[in-house]
Amino acid sequence: MLKTFTQNDPLTDGDLDRLGDFLKGCKGGKAMNVEALDGFFAALIAGPETVMPSEYNREVFGARCRTPASLRASTKPMKF
């Protein structure tokens, strides 16, 4: 069964800064920046099909960058 996590509060400036720092620190330097990630997720949400993280993680973190193990194994939402 697919779990759905919702958060009604938008990310704060501090949350966005931490997310940006996390993405910049991804091995290989090929991860999307926050602005690209925002647009990418907007497109995923607007699409007609559900796309699983295992399908888009390589795009988010860069084709040469392995998805962090903490994200592969996690079933909990990340709080930045």
Secondary structure by P-SEA (a helix, b strand, c coil): cbbbbbbcccccaaaaaaaaaaaaaccccccccaaaaaaaaaaaaacccccccccccccccccccccccccccccccccc
